Amino acid sequence: MTTLAQQRRPEDEKLPLGKLATYGLQHVLTMYGGIIAVPLIIGNAAGLDPNGISVLIASCLFVGGLATILQSVGLPFFGSQLPLVQGVSFAGVATMTAILAGGEGIPGILGSVIVASLMGLLIAPFFAMIVRFFPPVVTGTVITTIGLSLMPVAVGWVMGGNANAEDYGSLRNIGLAALTLGIVLILSRVGLAAISRLSILLAIVIGTIIAAIFGWADFSNVAARGYLAFPEPFAFGWPTVSVAAVISMFIVIIVTMTETTADIIAVGEIVGTKVDSKRIAAGLRADMISSAVAPVFNSFTQSAFAQNVGLVAITGVKSRFVVTAGGVILVILGLLPIVGGLVAAVPSPVLGGAGIVLFGTVAASGIRTLAKVEYEGNLNMIIVAVSIAFGLIPIINPDFYHAFPDWVGIILHSGISSAAIMAVLLNLLFNHIGQKDKDRSDRSVFVAGTGRAIREEDLKRLLETDCILAEGDTIKNGKIIDASGHEVPVLTADENDSPNEK
């Protein structure tokens, strides 16, 4: 039974059915390219024919919809009840292709996903206990990295999506993306809230129509897969299990749990709602049970989609039931291939133009969180600096971890996981382990100071005249306190040439 306090949560806002469907469709369009990318990659790697690949795509849409509904609506102990869209995780692509290369086929992938996901389900409550190690300096860093790590995806869409295509990176593609971006900006500036909130969806629709007028959108294959198809359980055979595949997939599960934890915290920050260890555990359980059931319907590991976190931020629509509607639409798309074909016909540059705004908004949300962090007298500055840089390594050079053991590459190849792991470890090192006195203003060059200092003789003169040096200053116990409540450092005669002197 829902309590009055729960009803007042921002994410529990009830919207009219029409708005639910419209905003839900916007979420689906935002992540559609991502959710079909994994089955396309795995299907081609497995040597499946077009019909087999279409089965994988329909299955991933169907399972992603069910997982989204579970995550957003929630059941006892399952589901974070936050506006999070679920779908096939990119984190497992390298491991799944390695399993295929080892000759175990798709049944080997499905078996390892089932076992590893059940293992993840068992450790979910313990994994969620790390929430106390996610203060704003960590969450802000992770949210910022999520946005930055998604930008290559948006740029790839802008250039055309398929790097092997002749028109990849053409002025036509970039121009179509720029046009879509311009439409988003114009619609966002419109005074009507309904239009502004739907700016992403409307821009995608308008951009697709313009592309179709010029012959840049292909609708010829919309009905190629028929009009109705229910995912056949174990369509590729019964799952098989090997120890090596399960161990590799369990590492992927740890990565997806880290990413989902970061996404839950990020969307909680954006929505402005309380996220505690119990809620994270419920979200992770939903992730793991969805991943364990997914192979039954020929799909793979499920996790929250970071790009939809950006959509929540940019639209301001915080209702989890909007995402539930998106989950229903995903289920329908999985059952009606012709409808999915229409969505698939949206040109990649159109998605890219919208993605620039979406993913940039995620990074901006992280920066806003980092602005709330206290940087004086501690090492939070270096935590942010090193963690973001660490997260950008696999984005700048995807081959950086090529010479490392496979398990290292699997974990650190995700910029989100890299930044999250580094931020948590540095926060533990600098802000938790053996730190009774956290003032490090005299211990490290990386500590941010107040930015002001005063010479000793000037301080004496000010105290004698009872004056202040700047607006907001106060004098307490013979010390100058600035408007922010920090003591202004006093320079001795030997320190008068310090660059902090003002």
N, C-alpha and C positions, 0 to 999 in steps of 0.2 A: 504494500500500500504506500503510495507516494505521500510524503509529509508536506506540510505547508512550506517549510524551508526549501525542500527540493523543488517545489513548483515555482519558486521565485528565482531559480537559477537561470541565467541568461540563455543557456542552451535548451531550456525547456519551453521556450516561446512557441506558441501555437500560431500557425499562419493558415490563411484560406487555402483550400485544395489547389486552386489555380496557381498560386504563388509557389506552393510546395513543388508542384510538377515542373514549373518553369525554372526555378532555382535549382531543382534537382537535376534537370537536363543540363544546366550550365556546368554542374559538377562533373557529369558524365563526359561532356565534350572536352572538358579540361584534361581528363585523365585517360580518355579513350585510346589515344596513340600509345601511351605508356603500357596500358594493360594488354594490348594486342601485340606489343613488340616481342615479349618473351616467348609466347607460343610460336610466333613467326620464326624467331631465331632457333628455338629448339626443334621445331618441325622441320626446318631446312637441314639442321645438323643431323637429324635422325633419318634424313632421306625420305620423308613422307611426301606423298603426292598432294596436289591441291585440296582434294577432298579430306585427307587426313589432317592437313594443316587447319582447314576450316573447322574440323571437329575440335581441335585444340583451342582455337580462338573462341568458339561458342561455349566450350566448357569453362574457359577462364572468365568469360563475361558472366556466366551463370553463377559460378562459385563466388566470384568477386561481389556480385549483388547480394547473395545470401550472407556472406561475411560482413558486408557493410551494414546490412540490417541488424545482424547480431551485435555488432560493435556500437551502433548508434542507439538502438532501442534498449538492448541489454536484457539479460536474464540474471537471476541470482548467481553471483560469482563470475558471470561472464558478460563482458561488454563495458567499456568505459563510459557509455552514455554521453559521448562527445561527438561533434560533427567531423568524424573521420571517415574518409572513403578507403575501403580496403581493395586490394588487388594483388596480382602476382608480383612478387618481389624480384627486382633486378639482381639482388645480392647472390642468388643461387645460379645465375646463368653460367658462370665459369665452372662451377662444380658440376652442374648437370651436363655440360658439354664434355667435361672430363670423364664422367660416368659413361656417356655415349661412346667416347673414344676407347674406353676400356672394354667395349663389347657387350655391356649389360643391357643396352637398349632402354627404351622408355619404361618398361616394367621395372628395371633396376632403379631408375629415377624415382618412380612412384613409391616403391617399397622403402627406399631410404628416406623419403619425405615423411611417410607415415610414422616410421619408428623414431626419427629425429624429432618430429613435432610432438609426439607423445612424451619424449624426454623433456622437451621444452615446457610442456604443460606441467610437469612435475616440479620444475624449478622456478616457475613463474612467480610464486609468492615471495621466494627468497630474492629473486632478481629485482623485484619491485622495491625492496627495502633500500636500494641505493638512492631513492628519491631525496634523502636527506643530504646527499652529496651533490645535489643539483641546485645550488643557489643561483641568483641572477647572473653572476659572473660566468657560470657554466651554461645555463640555459640560453643566455643572450649570445654566447659564442656559438653554441650549437645551432640556434635558429638562424643566425647570420650565415653560418656555413651551409645550412640546408639551402638557403636562397642562392648562394654563390655556386654551390655544386650542381644546381639545376640549370644554371645559365647555359652550359654547353648543350644541354638538351634543346633549349629554346633556340639557340643559334643553329643547331643542326636542322631543326624544323624550318627556320627562316631560309636556309640555303636549299631546302627541298626535301629533306628527310632521307633520301637514298643517295649515298655518296658515290654510287656507281652510275647514277643517271647522267645523261649528257648535259642536262640543264642545271645540274647541281651547282649552287652558288651563282646562278645567272642573275643579271639585273632584274629580270622579270620576277623571279622568286623573291628577291630582296625587296623589290618595289611593292609586290603584293603584301608582304609582311609589314612593310612600312605603312601601307595604306590601312591595314587592319589595326596597327598600333595607333595611327592617327584617329581612326574611328573610335577606339576605346577612350582615348584622351578627350575627344570632343563630347562623347556621350557622358563621360564622367563629370564633365563641366556643366552639363544640363541641370537646371534647377530642380527638375522633378526627381524625387528620390527613387521612384519605381524604375525610371529609365537608367538612372545612374547605377543602381544596384545590378541591373541587367546588362551593363555596358559590355561585359566580356561575351556573353551569349549573343547579344545583338550584333556585336562586331564580327563574331565568327559567322553568323548567318549572312550578314551583309557582304562580308569578304568572300564567302563561298558563292553567293549569287553573282557578284562581279566576276569572279573567276570563271563561273559557268558561262556567262555572257561572252567572254573572250575565248572560250574553249579550253580553259586551263583546268577544268574539273572533269573527271571521268566518272560518269554514272553508269557505264555500260555493264559493269559486273554486279550491280546492285542485287539482282534476283538470281545470280548464278548458283547460289547454294540452296535455293528453294525458299519456301515461305514459312515452314514450321519444322523445327527439329529439336527433340529433347535429348540432352547429353546422355549417351549410352554408358552405363557404369562399366568400368574396366574395358573400354573399347579397344585398348591396345594389349590386352592380356592381363592375367593376374600378376600382381606385384611380386618382385623377387627381392631378396635382401642379402646384402653382403656387408661384412663388418667395416671394410674400408670405405664403402659408399656411405654407410650410416655415420661414421666418424666425420667424414668430410661434410656431410649435410648438417650434422649437429653444429659444426662451426658456423655454417650459414645461418642456422637457427639463432645462435648467439648474436650474430650480426643483426639479423632482422629484429630481434628483441631489443637490441640497443637502439636501432633506428625508430622502432615503434615507441619506445619509452621517450625518446627525444621528441617525436611528433606529438605524443599525448601532452607532454609538458608544454610544447610550443603552442598548440591549439588552446590549451587551458589558459596560457598567458594572453593570447589574442582575444579569447572569449571573455576573459576576466572572471574565471570561476576557480574554485578550489580543486587542486589536484593533489591527492595524497597517495601513500603507498598502496592502500586498498584499492583505490581507483585504477592505479597503474597495473596492479596485479590482475584486476578484472579485465582490463584491456588486453593484457598479454595472454590471459587464458583464452579470450575470444580469438586472438591471433592464432594461438597454437591449436585450438580445437578446429578452427577453420582450415588450418594447414593440414591437420591430420585427416580431415574428411575430404579435402580437395582432390587427392589422388583417386578416390572412388569415382569421381566424375571427370577424370583425366586432366586435372589441373595440378598446380604446384604450390609452393609456400606462399602464404598470404601475409601482407603487411600494409600498414597505413601509407597512403600516397602523400608525399610532402607537397606536391604541387597544389593539392586541394586545400592544404593549410593556408597557402597564399590566397586562394580564392575567398576563404572566410575572412581573411584580413582586409582584402581590397573591397569586398562588397559590404562588409559589416553585418551580414546575415549570419547570426550565431546559432540559430535553431538547429538542433540535431535532427529534427524531423525532416528538414530539407535534404539532408544526406540520406535519411531513410528512403525518401522518395527517389533519390538517385540510385539507391540500391535496388529498388523495385524496377526502375528503368533498366538497370543492368541485367536483372533476371529476364526481363522481357526481351532485351537484345539477344540474350543467350538462347532464347526459345524461338525468336523470329529473326533468322539470318538476314532477311530482306531489310529489316529496320536497321540492323547492324551495318549492312552494306551502305545505307544512306549516310550513316555517321562516318563510316570509313572513307567516304568520298570527299570529306572535307579536306582541301589541299593542305599539305604540311606547312607551307609558308603562312597560311591563315592562322593555324595553331601557333606558329612561331611568333607572329606579331602579338597575339594575346599572351603568349608565354613570357615575353619580355617583361610585361607589366606584372604578371602573376608572380613570377619567381623573384623579380626585383622587390616586390612588396614583402616577400618573406624575409629577405635580407634586411630590409628597412625595419621590419618589426623586431628583428634581433638587435639592430643598432639602437632602437628605442629602449629595449630592455637593458642594454649595456650602459645607456646613459644614466640609469638609476643606480649603477654600481659605485661604491665608494672606492676611490683609487689612492687616497692619501694615507700614508703610514702603513702600506701593505704592498704585496706583490701581485695584486690583481691585474695590473697592466701587463706584466710578462705572461700571466696565465692566458689572457686574451690573445696577445701577440703570437705566442708560440702555438697555441691550439688552432687558431685560424690558419696560420702558415702550414701547420702539419696537415690540416684538412684539405688545403689547396694542392698539396703535392701530387696526389693521384689525378687531380683535375688538370693540372698543368702538364704533367707527364704521366700518362696512364701506364707506361712501361717501367716506372721507377722501381717497382717491387718485383720485377721480372726475375732477378737473380736470387730472390729470397725463397725460402721453402713455401710450398703451395699454401699452407694454412695461414702463413703471414700475409701473403698476397690477398687471400680471400677476405681476411678481416680488415686489412688496411686499405684495400683497393677502393672502399667506399669512403669518400671524403667526410661524410656525416659521421660514420663510425670512428674514423681517425680523429676528428676534432673532439668528439664526445669522450673517447677514451683518454686523450691527452688532457682535456680540460678537467676531467674528474681526477686524474692522477696528480696533476699540478695543484689542483685545489686541495687535495688531501695533503700533499707535501708542504704547501706554503700556509694553509689556513687551518689545518687540523692536527697533524702529527706533532706532538710536543710543543704546541704553541699556547702557552698561558698568556704571554704578553705578545700581542700581535703587532705592536708598533715597531715598524722596521725602518723608520725614517732615517736612521743613522747606520744602516747595515747593508744597503744595496743601492747601486747606481740606478736600478730600474724602478725604485720607489718614486711615485709621483709626489712632489711637494706641493705646498700651497700656492707656489708661483710668486710669493711676496716675501720680502725680508726687509729688516730695518737695522740701521747702524746703531751701535750701543749708545753713542753720544746723542743721537737723535731721539732715542727712546727716553733718555734722561730728561731731555729738553721738553718732550711731550708730557711726561709725567709731572714736571714742574709747572707747566702751564695748563694742565688738564685739557689738552686739545686732542683731537683725533686726526689721523693721517688720511683716511678715506671715508666716504659715506658708508655708514653701517658699522664702523668700528666702535668697539667699546673697550674701556680699560677696567680690568678686573685683577685685583691682587698684584698690581705692578706689571701686568702683562697686557698686550694689545690683542684683542680678539676680533677677527674680521666678521663680516656679515654672515658668513657660513658657519660661524662658531669655532673656527680653527685659530690657534695661536699663531701670530706672525713671528717667524724666527728672528732672532737677534744676532747680528753679525758683530764680532769683535773687531778690533782695529786691524788684525792680520787678515781678516776676511772681507775687507771693504771693497776689494776688486772682484768679488763674486758676481757671476752673471745674474744671480737672483736679486741683486741689489736694485732697489727702486727708490 
